[in-house]
Amino acid sequence: MDSISATGSKSAGIGDTPDSINIEYKFKKLDLSWSSEIPDVPGAGTKHIGAFFTGDKGTLLADYSSREIRIDGEVLKDIEDIPKTILRSPGHQQNFIDCVKKRQQPESNLAYAKEMTKPMHVGLISWKLGRPLVWNYKKNEFKEDTEANDLLFRPYRDGYNWIGA
């Protein structure tokens, strides 16, 4: 069993999404924190951060716009140009729409993407309910929590159904 606990603030708009969120994951062999907030590292506020990792042996910050990688404060430059050996994607959203129209599989592996995004979704459920949750990954459900489990699925609109795995 894994535990998830999220805190954050609600966006000012009409939606029900967080403006900021911090999630603490406690897995069997790993504790992990995820945050939408800018990390407290020099220059982070002016960057388009792709990822920031802090561990007991150092830190790593990867910036999308400058293509800099900082490892424990040392700046490494990423490669200047990526060879174009395959066709460039029109973007995830456009590719998805194109594939729905053509009845084809999108470039992104949806089964993989489902598993990859699951921790974020269960973190959002913890934030929405305002309390820690216990998650059973193998059963794909929260332990003894009907209210949280009800948020894992919503009814499909008339005329639509789930045909995936």
N, CA, C and O atoms as a DFTB+ gen file, in Angstrom:
660 C
 N C O
     1  1       0.838      -1.177       0.000
     2  2       0.000       0.000       0.000
     3  2       0.886       1.244       0.000
     4  3       1.939       1.278       0.636
     5  1       0.445       2.233      -0.707
     6  2       1.157       3.498      -0.800
     7  2       0.268       4.597      -0.244
     8  3      -0.955       4.526      -0.363
     9  1       0.874       5.615       0.365
    10  2       0.067       6.728       0.861
    11  2       0.342       7.976       0.042
    12  3       1.457       8.202      -0.429
    13  1      -0.690       8.771      -0.113
    14  2      -0.639      10.007      -0.886
    15  2      -1.271      11.084      -0.028
    16  3      -2.338      10.887       0.553
    17  1      -0.598      12.234       0.046
    18  2      -1.141      13.361       0.794
    19  2      -0.841      14.631       0.009
    20  3       0.314      14.902      -0.319
    21  1      -1.864      15.402      -0.290
    22  2      -1.696      16.604      -1.112
    23  2      -2.269      17.835      -0.417
    24  3      -3.292      17.775       0.266
    25  1      -1.573      18.950      -0.615
    26  2      -2.053      20.243      -0.159
    27  2      -1.896      21.225      -1.314
    28  3      -1.151      20.961      -2.258
    29  1      -2.578      22.332      -1.243
    30  2      -2.449      23.339      -2.292
    31  2      -3.548      24.362      -2.187
    32  3      -4.345      24.355      -1.250
    33  1      -3.577      25.240      -3.165
    34  2      -4.596      26.278      -3.179
    35  2      -5.445      26.156      -4.437
    36  3      -4.960      25.757      -5.496
    37  1      -6.721      26.506      -4.301
    38  2      -7.662      26.433      -5.424
    39  2      -7.440      27.620      -6.357
    40  3      -7.137      28.726      -5.908
    41  1      -7.593      27.384      -7.638
    42  2      -7.459      28.465      -8.609
    43  2      -8.580      29.482      -8.412
    44  3      -9.651      29.155      -7.902
    45  1      -8.315      30.710      -8.820
    46  2      -9.280      31.790      -8.619
    47  2     -10.433      31.744      -9.619
    48  3     -11.447      32.413      -9.419
    49  1     -10.293      30.971     -10.685
    50  2     -11.327      30.931     -11.714
    51  2     -12.518      30.091     -11.327
    52  3     -12.711      29.765     -10.156
    53  1     -13.323      29.739     -12.328
    54  2     -14.537      28.964     -12.066
    55  2     -14.268      27.462     -12.006
    56  3     -15.146      26.693     -11.614
    57  1     -13.061      27.038     -12.391
    58  2     -12.724      25.624     -12.390
    59  2     -12.492      25.085     -10.994
    60  3     -12.504      25.830     -10.014
    61  1     -12.281      23.791     -10.914
    62  2     -12.027      23.159      -9.622
    63  2     -10.625      22.550      -9.585
    64  3     -10.395      21.516      -8.958
    65  1      -9.705      23.211     -10.264
    66  2      -8.327      22.731     -10.287
    67  2      -7.473      23.548      -9.329
    68  3      -7.810      24.688      -9.009
    69  1      -6.368      22.967      -8.871
    70  2      -5.509      23.729      -7.961
    71  2      -4.698      24.785      -8.707
    72  3      -4.286      24.588      -9.851
    73  1      -4.483      25.907      -8.029
    74  2      -3.580      26.937      -8.538
    75  2      -2.143      26.491      -8.274
    76  3      -1.251      26.706      -9.095
    77  1      -1.940      25.873      -7.124
    78  2      -0.659      25.253      -6.788
    79  2      -0.974      23.979      -6.022
    80  3      -2.017      23.860      -5.380
    81  1      -0.048      23.027      -6.105
    82  2      -0.260      21.756      -5.418
    83  2       1.085      21.170      -5.012
    84  3       2.079      21.279      -5.730
    85  1       1.084      20.549      -3.846
    86  2       2.246      19.820      -3.335
    87  2       1.760      18.441      -2.932
    88  3       0.802      18.311      -2.171
    89  1       2.418      17.417      -3.440
    90  2       1.977      16.050      -3.167
    91  2       3.130      15.254      -2.570
    92  3       4.250      15.276      -3.080
    93  1       2.835      14.554      -1.484
    94  2       3.803      13.664      -0.842
    95  2       3.363      12.226      -1.111
    96  3       2.260      11.821      -0.746
    97  1       4.245      11.463      -1.755
    98  2       4.000      10.055      -2.031
    99  2       4.908       9.223      -1.138
   100  3       6.104       9.494      -1.035
   101  1       4.348       8.228      -0.503
   102  2       5.132       7.296       0.305
   103  2       4.925       5.913      -0.290
   104  3       3.900       5.268      -0.071
   105  1       5.933       5.469      -1.057
   106  2       5.908       4.150      -1.664
   107  2       6.708       3.184      -0.790
   108  3       7.375       3.598       0.157
   109  1       6.634       1.916      -1.113
   110  2       7.314       0.898      -0.316
   111  2       8.808       1.205      -0.165
   112  3       9.342       1.121       0.941
   113  1       9.483       1.557      -1.254
   114  2      10.925       1.780      -1.209
   115  2      11.340       3.191      -1.610
   116  3      12.513       3.440      -1.889
   117  1      10.372       4.125      -1.640
   118  2      10.695       5.469      -2.100
   119  2       9.704       6.484      -1.552
   120  3       8.492       6.285      -1.629
   121  1      10.219       7.556      -1.005
   122  2       9.394       8.708      -0.648
   123  2       9.661       9.776      -1.691
   124  3      10.814      10.041      -2.031
   125  1       8.599      10.394      -2.203
   126  2       8.723      11.338      -3.306
   127  2       7.813      12.530      -3.058
   128  3       6.667      12.371      -2.637
   129  1       8.332      13.727      -3.324
   130  2       7.530      14.947      -3.238
   131  2       7.419      15.535      -4.631
   132  3       8.395      15.566      -5.381
   133  1       6.216      16.007      -4.980
   134  2       5.997      16.665      -6.267
   135  2       5.344      18.003      -5.974
   136  3       4.446      18.096      -5.138
   137  1       5.802      19.045      -6.670
   138  2       5.253      20.365      -6.441
   139  2       5.108      21.116      -7.752
   140  3       5.924      20.965      -8.661
   141  1       4.063      21.925      -7.839
   142  2       3.895      22.799      -8.998
   143  2       4.546      24.159      -8.750
   144  3       4.581      25.007      -9.642
   145  1       5.055      24.361      -7.549
   146  2       5.659      25.633      -7.188
   147  2       7.111      25.712      -7.671
   148  3       7.776      24.691      -7.848
   149  1       7.580      26.922      -7.876
   150  2       8.955      27.141      -8.322
   151  2       9.898      26.744      -7.197
   152  3       9.713      27.183      -6.062
   153  1      10.911      25.918      -7.484
   154  2      11.822      25.492      -6.418
   155  2      12.692      26.647      -5.926
   156  3      12.929      27.611      -6.653
   157  1      13.155      26.540      -4.713
   158  2      13.977      27.565      -4.092
   159  2      15.445      27.347      -4.464
   160  3      16.261      26.953      -3.630
   161  1      15.760      27.613      -5.730
   162  2      17.137      27.518      -6.222
   163  2      17.446      28.793      -7.001
   164  3      16.542      29.369      -7.606
   165  1      18.700      29.248      -7.003
   166  2      19.049      30.497      -7.692
   167  2      18.599      30.515      -9.153
   168  3      18.876      29.582      -9.907
   169  1      17.906      31.578      -9.541
   170  2      17.489      31.776     -10.925
   171  2      16.265      31.002     -11.359
   172  3      15.835      31.138     -12.504
   173  1      15.692      30.200     -10.491
   174  2      14.558      29.350     -10.894
   175  2      13.352      30.166     -11.348
   176  3      12.609      29.728     -12.226
   177  1      13.147      31.344     -10.764
   178  2      11.984      32.163     -11.103
   179  2      12.004      32.702     -12.519
   180  3      10.959      33.099     -13.034
   181  1      13.160      32.729     -13.164
   182  2      13.274      33.256     -14.526
   183  2      13.411      32.149     -15.563
   184  3      13.639      32.435     -16.739
   185  1      13.279      30.911     -15.159
   186  2      13.473      29.783     -16.071
   187  2      12.142      29.100     -16.390
   188  3      11.138      29.307     -15.708
   189  1      12.161      28.293     -17.430
   190  2      11.037      27.427     -17.791
   191  2      11.440      26.009     -17.410
   192  3      11.810      25.205     -18.265
   193  1      11.365      25.720     -16.145
   194  2      11.910      24.483     -15.611
   195  2      11.160      23.277     -16.158
   196  3       9.930      23.243     -16.172
   197  1      11.928      22.289     -16.608
   198  2      11.354      21.040     -17.066
   199  2      11.300      20.039     -15.940
   200  3      10.354      19.258     -15.840
   201  1      12.325      20.057     -15.078
   202  2      12.368      19.134     -13.953
   203  2      13.379      19.625     -12.934
   204  3      14.403      20.208     -13.289
   205  1      13.084      19.385     -11.662
   206  2      14.009      19.707     -10.587
   207  2      13.967      18.552      -9.605
   208  3      12.904      18.199      -9.096
   209  1      15.124      17.965      -9.341
   210  2      15.213      16.827      -8.435
   211  2      16.169      17.168      -7.306
   212  3      17.244      17.718      -7.543
   213  1      15.785      16.845      -6.088
   214  2      16.648      16.992      -4.924
   215  2      16.720      15.638      -4.258
   216  3      15.697      15.021      -3.962
   217  1      17.922      15.187      -4.028
   218  2      18.118      13.912      -3.354
   219  2      19.156      14.052      -2.264
   220  3      19.695      15.139      -2.056
   221  1      19.444      12.963      -1.563
   222  2      20.424      13.042      -0.490
   223  2      21.856      13.096      -1.018
   224  3      22.792      13.288      -0.241
   225  1      22.039      12.926      -2.341
   226  2      23.379      12.998      -2.926
   227  2      23.540      14.159      -3.900
   228  3      24.564      14.255      -4.575
   229  1      22.541      15.049      -3.985
   230  2      22.689      16.200      -4.863
   231  2      21.382      16.669      -5.467
   232  3      20.306      16.187      -5.114
   233  1      21.495      17.634      -6.402
   234  2      20.332      18.204      -7.074
   235  2      20.551      18.221      -8.579
   236  3      21.685      18.214      -9.058
   237  1      19.437      18.243      -9.320
   238  2      19.480      18.349     -10.766
   239  2      18.332      19.246     -11.194
   240  3      17.187      19.032     -10.794
   241  1      18.638      20.254     -12.012
   242  2      17.625      21.151     -12.546
   243  2      17.792      21.175     -14.062
   244  3      18.877      21.463     -14.567
   245  1      16.724      20.876     -14.780
   246  2      16.741      20.923     -16.246
   247  2      15.772      22.009     -16.686
   248  3      14.607      22.010     -16.288
   249  1      16.259      22.939     -17.512
   250  2      15.476      24.098     -17.936
   251  2      15.143      23.982     -19.414
   252  3      16.042      23.855     -20.246
   253  1      13.845      24.025     -19.752
   254  2      13.416      23.890     -21.141
   255  2      13.926      25.004     -22.042
   256  3      14.379      24.739     -23.155
   257  1      13.857      26.253     -21.574
   258  2      14.158      27.366     -22.478
   259  2      15.648      27.548     -22.740
   260  3      16.042      27.768     -23.885
   261  1      16.477      27.463     -21.720
   262  2      17.910      27.686     -21.929
   263  2      18.634      26.406     -22.310
   264  3      19.771      26.445     -22.780
   265  1      17.976      25.273     -22.106
   266  2      18.563      23.959     -22.325
   267  2      19.785      23.744     -21.444
   268  3      20.736      23.054     -21.810
   269  1      19.722      24.366     -20.259
   270  2      20.777      24.169     -19.271
   271  2      20.403      23.021     -18.349
   272  3      19.234      22.781     -18.050
   273  1      21.417      22.339     -17.923
   274  2      21.254      21.310     -16.902
   275  2      22.205      21.694     -15.783
   276  3      23.403      21.865     -16.010
   277  1      21.676      21.831     -14.576
   278  2      22.508      22.181     -13.422
   279  2      22.550      20.979     -12.496
   280  3      21.525      20.503     -12.010
   281  1      23.759      20.505     -12.268
   282  2      23.958      19.398     -11.340
   283  2      24.793      19.926     -10.184
   284  3      25.965      20.257     -10.360
   285  1      24.193      20.004      -9.006
   286  2      24.845      20.555      -7.816
   287  2      25.490      21.906      -8.097
   288  3      26.611      22.165      -7.659
   289  1      24.776      22.775      -8.832
   290  2      25.253      24.126      -9.106
   291  2      26.123      24.260     -10.342
   292  3      26.289      25.366     -10.856
   293  1      26.677      23.172     -10.828
   294  2      27.506      23.223     -12.042
   295  2      26.585      23.233     -13.264
   296  3      25.672      22.415     -13.379
   297  1      26.848      24.189     -14.184
   298  2      26.003      24.337     -15.363
   299  2      26.590      23.539     -16.521
   300  3      27.750      23.715     -16.893
   301  1      25.770      22.662     -17.079
   302  2      26.144      21.899     -18.260
   303  2      25.225      22.313     -19.396
   304  3      24.023      22.466     -19.181
   305  1      25.748      22.497     -20.583
   306  2      24.926      22.858     -21.732
   307  2      24.457      21.583     -22.415
   308  3      25.220      20.635     -22.593
   309  1      23.218      21.583     -22.783
   310  2      22.638      20.486     -23.541
   311  2      23.135      20.598     -24.983
   312  3      23.737      21.606     -25.353
   313  1      22.888      19.578     -25.792
   314  2      23.283      19.654     -27.199
   315  2      22.515      20.776     -27.881
   316  3      21.357      21.026     -27.545
   317  1      23.139      21.447     -28.826
   318  2      22.538      22.616     -29.479
   319  2      21.408      22.254     -30.433
   320  3      20.431      22.995     -30.549
   321  1      21.533      21.128     -31.112
   322  2      20.530      20.781     -32.106
   323  2      20.294      19.283     -32.080
   324  3      21.226      18.493     -31.929
   325  1      19.063      18.915     -32.227
   326  2      18.705      17.498     -32.257
   327  2      18.488      17.109     -33.709
   328  3      17.661      17.712     -34.393
   329  1      19.224      16.105     -34.195
   330  2      19.046      15.693     -35.594
   331  2      17.602      15.262     -35.856
   332  3      16.999      14.576     -35.031
   333  1      17.056      15.657     -36.986
   334  2      15.679      15.325     -37.336
   335  2      15.685      14.055     -38.188
   336  3      15.726      14.110     -39.417
   337  1      15.644      12.918     -37.505
   338  2      15.688      11.628     -38.188
   339  2      14.306      11.018     -38.378
   340  3      14.143      10.080     -39.158
   341  1      13.311      11.545     -37.670
   342  2      11.929      11.071     -37.843
   343  2      11.032      12.289     -38.056
   344  3      11.418      13.416     -37.744
   345  1       9.850      12.058     -38.581
   346  2       8.907      13.147     -38.790
   347  2       8.545      13.791     -37.455
   348  3       8.374      13.098     -36.452
   349  1       8.431      15.101     -37.447
   350  2       8.060      15.821     -36.243
   351  2       6.552      15.723     -36.016
   352  3       5.754      15.760     -36.953
   353  1       6.197      15.599     -34.758
   354  2       4.803      15.489     -34.362
   355  2       4.106      16.840     -34.507
   356  3       4.728      17.885     -34.315
   357  1       2.814      16.820     -34.845
   358  2       2.062      18.083     -34.864
   359  2       1.716      18.548     -33.448
   360  3       1.100      19.599     -33.271
   361  1       2.111      17.768     -32.443
   362  2       1.776      18.052     -31.044
   363  2       0.803      17.005     -30.535
   364  3       0.036      16.437     -31.312
   365  1       0.829      16.747     -29.235
   366  2      -0.001      15.685     -28.649
   367  2      -1.483      15.871     -28.952
   368  3      -2.167      14.930     -29.354
   369  1      -1.972      17.098     -28.756
   370  2      -3.405      17.326     -28.920
   371  2      -3.833      17.110     -30.374
   372  3      -4.822      16.426     -30.636
   373  1      -3.089      17.692     -31.316
   374  2      -3.445      17.553     -32.732
   375  2      -3.298      16.112     -33.185
   376  3      -4.133      15.611     -33.938
   377  1      -2.244      15.440     -32.735
   378  2      -2.050      14.044     -33.096
   379  2      -3.214      13.192     -32.594
   380  3      -3.684      12.304     -33.306
   381  1      -3.681      13.456     -31.375
   382  2      -4.802      12.703     -30.820
   383  2      -6.058      12.906     -31.666
   384  3      -6.730      11.936     -32.015
   385  1      -6.381      14.154     -31.997
   386  2      -7.569      14.450     -32.816
   387  2      -7.450      13.780     -34.183
   388  3      -8.409      13.174     -34.661
   389  1      -6.279      13.884     -34.815
   390  2      -6.067      13.258     -36.121
   391  2      -6.280      11.753     -36.045
   392  3      -6.892      11.165     -36.937
   393  1      -5.781      11.131     -34.987
   394  2      -5.900       9.677     -34.851
   395  2      -7.324       9.238     -34.545
   396  3      -7.747       8.174     -34.998
   397  1      -8.069      10.030     -33.791
   398  2      -9.476       9.711     -33.558
   399  2     -10.217       9.716     -34.892
   400  3     -11.003       8.812     -35.174
   401  1      -9.965      10.731     -35.706
   402  2     -10.636      10.830     -37.010
   403  2     -10.264       9.678     -37.932
   404  3     -11.108       9.186     -38.681
   405  1      -8.998       9.241     -37.885
   406  2      -8.509       8.192     -38.784
   407  2      -8.591       6.792     -38.172
   408  3      -8.243       5.805     -38.820
   409  1      -9.056       6.711     -36.915
   410  2      -9.136       5.423     -36.199
   411  2      -7.755       4.751     -36.141
   412  3      -7.627       3.556     -36.406
   413  1      -6.727       5.532     -35.793
   414  2      -5.358       5.038     -35.662
   415  2      -4.878       5.234     -34.223
   416  3      -5.466       5.997     -33.457
   417  1      -3.807       4.536     -33.874
   418  2      -3.184       4.740     -32.575
   419  2      -2.370       6.029     -32.601
   420  3      -1.671       6.285     -33.581
   421  1      -2.438       6.841     -31.562
   422  2      -1.625       8.062     -31.522
   423  2      -0.152       7.741     -31.306
   424  3       0.213       6.617     -30.961
   425  1       0.689       8.759     -31.517
   426  2       2.121       8.582     -31.314
   427  2       2.439       8.202     -29.875
   428  3       3.338       7.398     -29.630
   429  1       1.710       8.771     -28.924
   430  2       1.922       8.439     -27.522
   431  2       1.230       7.121     -27.213
   432  3       0.104       6.879     -27.647
   433  1       1.909       6.285     -26.467
   434  2       1.366       5.001     -26.058
   435  2       0.359       5.256     -24.930
   436  3       0.755       5.583     -23.812
   437  1      -0.923       5.110     -25.215
   438  2      -1.953       5.457     -24.242
   439  2      -1.949       4.559     -23.008
   440  3      -2.232       5.030     -21.907
   441  1      -1.635       3.281     -23.173
   442  2      -1.576       2.388     -22.009
   443  2      -0.452       2.832     -21.074
   444  3      -0.613       2.821     -19.854
   445  1       0.681       3.222     -21.650
   446  2       1.807       3.717     -20.851
   447  2       1.445       5.049     -20.202
   448  3       1.710       5.259     -19.019
   449  1       0.837       5.951     -20.983
   450  2       0.473       7.270     -20.465
   451  2      -0.520       7.150     -19.309
   452  3      -0.463       7.927     -18.356
   453  1      -1.418       6.187     -19.393
   454  2      -2.393       5.973     -18.319
   455  2      -1.670       5.636     -17.015
   456  3      -1.986       6.200     -15.967
   457  1      -0.711       4.729     -17.075
   458  2       0.032       4.342     -15.874
   459  2       0.943       5.472     -15.397
   460  3       1.119       5.664     -14.194
   461  1       1.515       6.211     -16.331
   462  2       2.434       7.291     -15.998
   463  2       1.719       8.441     -15.283
   464  3       2.295       9.065     -14.393
   465  1       0.481       8.724     -15.661
   466  2      -0.238       9.854     -15.072
   467  2      -1.055       9.472     -13.837
   468  3      -1.572      10.348     -13.144
   469  1      -1.172       8.194     -13.561
   470  2      -1.983       7.749     -12.420
   471  2      -1.546       8.378     -11.093
   472  3      -2.411       8.803     -10.327
   473  1      -0.230       8.460     -10.779
   474  2       0.142       9.103      -9.506
   475  2      -0.344      10.545      -9.398
   476  3      -0.723      10.986      -8.313
   477  1      -0.338      11.281     -10.500
   478  2      -0.823      12.660     -10.453
   479  2      -2.329      12.692     -10.187
   480  3      -2.811      13.528      -9.423
   481  1      -3.062      11.787     -10.816
   482  2      -4.510      11.748     -10.613
   483  2      -4.869      11.392      -9.170
   484  3      -5.764      12.006      -8.589
   485  1      -4.183      10.409      -8.588
   486  2      -4.511      10.059      -7.201
   487  2      -4.084      11.187      -6.262
   488  3      -4.704      11.391      -5.219
   489  1      -3.022      11.925      -6.627
   490  2      -2.641      13.106      -5.851
   491  2      -3.706      14.183      -5.913
   492  3      -4.005      14.822      -4.904
   493  1      -4.281      14.389      -7.091
   494  2      -5.365      15.371      -7.227
   495  2      -6.596      14.974      -6.426
   496  3      -7.293      15.833      -5.888
   497  1      -6.863      13.681      -6.348
   498  2      -8.013      13.221      -5.543
   499  2      -7.754      13.507      -4.067
   500  3      -8.662      13.933      -3.354
   501  1      -6.519      13.278      -3.599
   502  2      -6.173      13.612      -2.216
   503  2      -6.364      15.104      -1.969
   504  3      -6.897      15.499      -0.932
   505  1      -5.930      15.936      -2.920
   506  2      -6.093      17.396      -2.775
   507  2      -7.577      17.770      -2.745
   508  3      -8.011      18.565      -1.911
   509  1      -8.337      17.193      -3.652
   510  2      -9.759      17.529      -3.742
   511  2     -10.502      17.156      -2.461
   512  3     -11.375      17.900      -2.013
   513  1     -10.162      16.012      -1.868
   514  2     -10.832      15.574      -0.642
   515  2     -10.228      16.217       0.602
   516  3     -10.840      16.197       1.670
   517  1      -9.024      16.792       0.470
   518  2      -8.392      17.473       1.595
   519  2      -7.886      16.553       2.685
   520  3      -7.861      16.920       3.860
   521  1      -7.478      15.344       2.286
   522  2      -6.982      14.404       3.292
   523  2      -6.061      13.362       2.647
   524  3      -6.129      13.116       1.443
   525  1      -5.196      12.755       3.477
   526  2      -4.332      11.686       2.958
   527  2      -5.152      10.467       2.549
   528  3      -6.239      10.224       3.072
   529  1      -4.611       9.718       1.614
   530  2      -5.275       8.511       1.122
   531  2      -4.294       7.353       1.092
   532  3      -3.081       7.555       1.020
   533  1      -4.825       6.139       1.149
   534  2      -4.004       4.939       1.014
   535  2      -4.367       4.298      -0.314
   536  3      -5.529       3.972      -0.556
   537  1      -3.362       4.114      -1.183
   538  2      -3.572       3.651      -2.544
   539  2      -3.036       2.233      -2.727
   540  3      -1.911       1.935      -2.324
   541  1      -3.837       1.364      -3.330
   542  2      -3.402       0.019      -3.681
   543  2      -3.201      -0.011      -5.190
   544  3      -4.161      -0.100      -5.956
   545  1      -1.947       0.064      -5.602
   546  2      -1.626       0.132      -7.027
   547  2      -2.093      -1.122      -7.774
   548  3      -2.636      -1.026      -8.875
   549  1      -1.882      -2.288      -7.179
   550  2      -2.243      -3.537      -7.868
   551  2      -3.750      -3.648      -8.100
   552  3      -4.183      -4.158      -9.133
   553  1      -4.543      -3.176      -7.149
   554  2      -5.998      -3.236      -7.295
   555  2      -6.564      -1.983      -7.958
   556  3      -7.744      -1.945      -8.305
   557  1      -5.730      -0.959      -8.136
   558  2      -6.158       0.301      -8.753
   559  2      -7.327       0.929      -7.985
   560  3      -8.327       1.353      -8.565
   561  1      -7.158       0.970      -6.648
   562  2      -8.215       1.544      -5.816
   563  2      -7.638       2.055      -4.507
   564  3      -6.540       1.679      -4.097
   565  1      -8.409       2.920      -3.864
   566  2      -8.047       3.401      -2.539
   567  2      -8.551       2.403      -1.512
   568  3      -9.617       1.811      -1.681
   569  1      -7.780       2.219      -0.443
   570  2      -8.141       1.250       0.583
   571  2      -9.301       1.771       1.426
   572  3      -9.203       2.824       2.055
   573  1     -10.391       1.025       1.430
   574  2     -11.559       1.289       2.268
   575  2     -11.999       2.750       2.216
   576  3     -12.218       3.375       3.254
   577  1     -12.130       3.295       1.000
   578  2     -12.496       4.703       0.848
   579  2     -13.408       4.872      -0.360
   580  3     -12.940       5.163      -1.461
   581  1     -14.688       4.692      -0.158
   582  2     -15.665       4.776      -1.238
   583  2     -15.677       6.154      -1.880
   584  3     -15.764       6.270      -3.102
   585  1     -15.590       7.195      -1.067
   586  2     -15.630       8.557      -1.602
   587  2     -14.462       8.802      -2.569
   588  3     -14.654       9.376      -3.641
   589  1     -13.269       8.373      -2.195
   590  2     -12.101       8.541      -3.078
   591  2     -12.225       7.644      -4.305
   592  3     -11.926       8.079      -5.417
   593  1     -12.659       6.405      -4.121
   594  2     -12.808       5.486      -5.256
   595  2     -13.831       5.986      -6.268
   596  3     -13.677       5.753      -7.467
   597  1     -14.867       6.665      -5.805
   598  2     -15.875       7.208      -6.715
   599  2     -15.287       8.268      -7.642
   600  3     -15.823       8.509      -8.724
   601  1     -14.198       8.898      -7.232
   602  2     -13.571       9.933      -8.056
   603  2     -12.606       9.359      -9.094
   604  3     -12.046      10.111      -9.893
   605  1     -12.406       8.058      -9.096
   606  2     -11.528       7.419     -10.083
   607  2     -12.199       7.255     -11.440
   608  3     -11.533       6.986     -12.439
   609  1     -13.495       7.414     -11.473
   610  2     -14.250       7.160     -12.698
   611  2     -15.462       8.064     -12.731
   612  3     -16.047       8.369     -11.691
   613  1     -15.834       8.486     -13.900
   614  2     -17.097       9.207     -14.039
   615  2     -17.849       8.584     -15.202
   616  3     -17.232       8.083     -16.142
   617  1     -19.169       8.609     -15.148
   618  2     -19.965       7.982     -16.208
   619  2     -19.673       8.618     -17.569
   620  3     -19.433       9.821     -17.678
   621  1     -19.702       7.786     -18.584
   622  2     -19.509       8.277     -19.948
   623  2     -20.781       8.939     -20.452
   624  3     -21.884       8.605     -20.020
   625  1     -20.613       9.876     -21.365
   626  2     -21.776      10.498     -21.989
   627  2     -22.498       9.466     -22.849
   628  3     -21.892       8.497     -23.307
   629  1     -23.777       9.674     -23.063
   630  2     -24.554       8.763     -23.896
   631  2     -23.884       8.582     -25.251
   632  3     -23.430       9.545     -25.869
   633  1     -23.832       7.353     -25.693
   634  2     -23.248       7.047     -26.994
   635  2     -21.767       6.734     -26.955
   636  3     -21.188       6.393     -27.987
   637  1     -21.121       6.840     -25.773
   638  2     -19.695       6.566     -25.644
   639  2     -19.493       5.458     -24.635
   640  3     -20.267       5.319     -23.688
   641  1     -18.443       4.664     -24.842
   642  2     -18.099       3.640     -23.865
   643  2     -16.599       3.382     -23.917
   644  3     -15.913       3.821     -24.840
   645  1     -16.102       2.667     -22.920
   646  2     -14.685       2.367     -22.806
   647  2     -14.392       1.057     -23.523
   648  3     -15.002       0.031     -23.223
   649  1     -13.460       1.091     -24.471
   650  2     -13.111      -0.117     -25.208
   651  2     -11.652      -0.493     -24.981
   652  3     -11.162      -1.450     -25.581
   653  1     -10.951       0.246     -24.125
   654  2      -9.522       0.009     -23.892
   655  2      -9.291      -1.017     -22.815
   656  3     -10.219      -1.591     -22.245
   657  1      -7.991      -1.229     -22.553
   658  2      -7.594      -2.196     -21.516
   659  2      -7.571      -1.550     -20.168
   660  3      -7.261      -2.206     -19.173
